[in-house]
Amino acid sequence: MRIDLLTLFPAMLDGLLGESILGKARERGHLDLRIHNLRDWSTDKHKTADDRPFGGGAGMVLKPEPVFAAIEQLRTPGSRTIYLSPDGTPLSPALGQRLAGEQHLIFLSGHYEGIDQRIRDHVIDEEISIGDYVLTNGTIAAAVVVDVLARFIPGVLGEENSLTHESFTRNLLDFPQYTRPADFRGWKVPEVLLSGNHALIERWRLEQSLEKTRRLRPDLLQGHQHEPLHSRDHQAPAQG
């Protein structure tokens, strides 16, 4: 898919979106990610993209002219323009998965005191929030949303099961993970993980996820039913 990111601080995104999984996804062609400096669409000699708010008050507001010009140039048939805002729809795995199904997304990062309301009224299709707090600018929020949705794009993650065994996928927090050595300073890896019995391991992981979610995020369990744990799981043959 194609993603265009409009920001006043493009350098902030180079490292975040150019390394690790996202960097490899871009190299392999799974993600066409383009970062734009909003000032490139400013027409005055100072490349002005913001101004003082009408009515007074602290801070600056993004001007409509460069934003409209940028979005109108970047738009393609079927593209969606998204503004990162504290009063937008809360980000969730389901929202990330829906966005990953789009062909083209344009993200506008807010800065300072926000953007001119006419931008929101006429060229923004959707507004998203990554949490109930305020950042110094929306560029960080845009990077977070891109990272969340990119995981649902086929080919971006290395293993098929990566999405099915992580926090929030089933309204559960993730289970504890261990690696070698099996005994570190006397702290040992749970025996079930060394058993080779995959059915028992899956049962243990589910139990751990349920317990952790009840303890730390009981709100995730409200109104959700999870598959019962059957005693027959203990009888599955070892696969080691």
N, C-alpha and C positions, 0 to 999 in steps of 0.2 A: 504494500500500500504506500501511498504518498502522504507525507506530512510536511506542511510548511509552518515554521515557527516565526512569528513576528515579535521582535523584542528590541528594546533600546540597548540591551547588553548582550550581544551575541557571543562574546568571549566566554560568558558564564556557562554556555551550553557546550562548548567545544570539548571540554574534558568529560563532562557528565554523559554526553551522548556519543562520544567517540571511543569509549573504552569498553572492555568486558563484553557482555552478551550483546548489547546494542551496537557496539562498534563492529562486532563480527557480523551481525545481522545486516548492517549497512554494506559491509564488504561483500557479502554473499548475495546481495540483491533482494533480500527478503523485505527490506525497509528502505524506501526512498525518502530520506529525511533531509530537509533543506532549511537552513537557518538564515534569517534575513534581518538586517538592521532596518528598523522602521524609519530611521532618518533618511534612508535612500529615496524615500518618496516625498521628502520635504522639498519645497520649491524655493525657499529663500536662501540667501548666501550663508546663513548661519546654521542651516539644516535644523530648524526649530521643529520640534515634535510635540511640545507641550506649552501651556500658558497658564496664567493665573485664573482661578475660578471666578465667574460672575457672581456677585453677591458678597464677595470677600471670603476670607478664611485662609488658613495655612495651606502650604503645599501647592503642587501644580497638577494640572489635568491634561491628559493626552488630547491633542487637537483632532478634530474630525477629518481635516483634509488629507494628511498623509495616511491615516488608517483606511479611509474609504478608497483612496488611490491604490494602496497595497492590496487590499482584499479584492477589489474589482479586477486588478491585473492577475492575481493568483488564482482566482476562482476557475473551476472547471465544472462541466455538467455533473450534477449530483454531489458536489463537494459540500461539506458542512463547516461552518465557521464557529469556533468555540472560544469563549472568553473565560479566563480564569478569574473567579471572583469569590470573596468570602460568603456571598449570599447566593451562590449557585447550588446546583444539585450535588449532594455529597457523593464523593468518589467511592466506588465499591467495585468488587470483582465483576459483578454483573454488568455494571456500567462500562468497565474496561473491556469486557468481552463484546458488548454491543458495538462500542467504538471500533474495535478491531475488525468488525465486519464491514466497515465503510471503505470505499475506494480512495477517498481523498479527504483529509482533515486540515483545516487551517486554524492554528492556535494563536490567539492574541493575548499577550502578557500585559496586564495592567501594571502601572507604576505610580508611585507617589500617592495622590488622592484619587486615582482611578482614571476613567475615560469619560469623554463627553457622552451624555445620555443618548444623543442622536445616533451614536455608533451602536449602542445596545438596542435601540429601537428599530434600526433599519438594516444592519448587515450582520448581526450576531444571530446564529441559529440556536445556540445552546450555551448555558453558563454552568460551570463546574467549580466546586469548592473541594479542596483536599483536607479541610478540617476547620474547626471553629477557632481560628486564630488568624492573626494578620502577619504577613511577611513583608520584608522591605520592598519586594517587587514580585510580580507574578511569574517571572522567568523560572524561578525554582519550582513553582507549582506546575508549570507547563511540563518541565522535565519529569516530574513525578507521574503525571497523567500518561505521558508517552511511555514511560517505563512500565506502568501497569498494563496498558493496552497491548504493548508490543509482545508481552508474554503469551498472548492469545493468537498471535499471527503464526500460521503454520511455518515450521522451519526455524523459528527464532530460538526456541529452547532445544537443547541437545537431546533430551529424553522425553518420550511421550508421557510418561507417568509424572513428570515434574509438576504438572498443573493439578493432578489429582491428589497429591500428597503434600499440600502446603496449607498454611493458615488461611482460614476463611472460605476455602473452596467448598466445604460442606458445613459451613457455619460452625467450624471447630478450629481451635488453635492447633498448631502443629505439634506433633509428638517429639520427644527428646531424640537427638541424633548422636551417634557415637562413631568413632573410627579407631584405627590402631594407634597405640597399643591397647590390648584388651585389659591390661592392668597398668595403671599409671599412678605411682605413689600410693599404692594400696587401694585406689578407687577403681573398682572393676566394672566392666560393661555388663549389663544384665544378661544372665545366662541364656534367656530366650533368644536373644539376638545372635547367639553363637550356635544355636541348635540346628540350623538348617531347615527347620520346619516352618515353611512360609505361611501356612495357615495360622499357626500359633503366633508368629511374628505380627501378622496383620491384626490379629485379635488384641495382642498386647499394645500395638500402636493406637488402635481405636480406643482402648481403655484409657491409655495415657492422655490422648487428645480430649476425651470426655472429661476426665478428672481435671485437667489443666483448664479447660474452658469453664467448668463449673466454679473453679476457684478464682480465676482471673477475669473472665468475661461471661458471667451467667446470663447477661442480656442476649447473647448470641443464641442461647438454647431456647428462648421463649418462643413458643409456637412452632417449633421444629421437632420432628420425630426422626430418630435415628434407628437404623436396623438393629434388632436385638442380637445379642451375642449368643450363639447356639453352642451347646455342649459338644456337638459333633465336630466342631472345629478342632477340638483337642485330638481327634482320632485321625486327622489327615496324615498321610505318610510323609516322612522327611524327604526334602528335595535337595539335600546337601550333596 
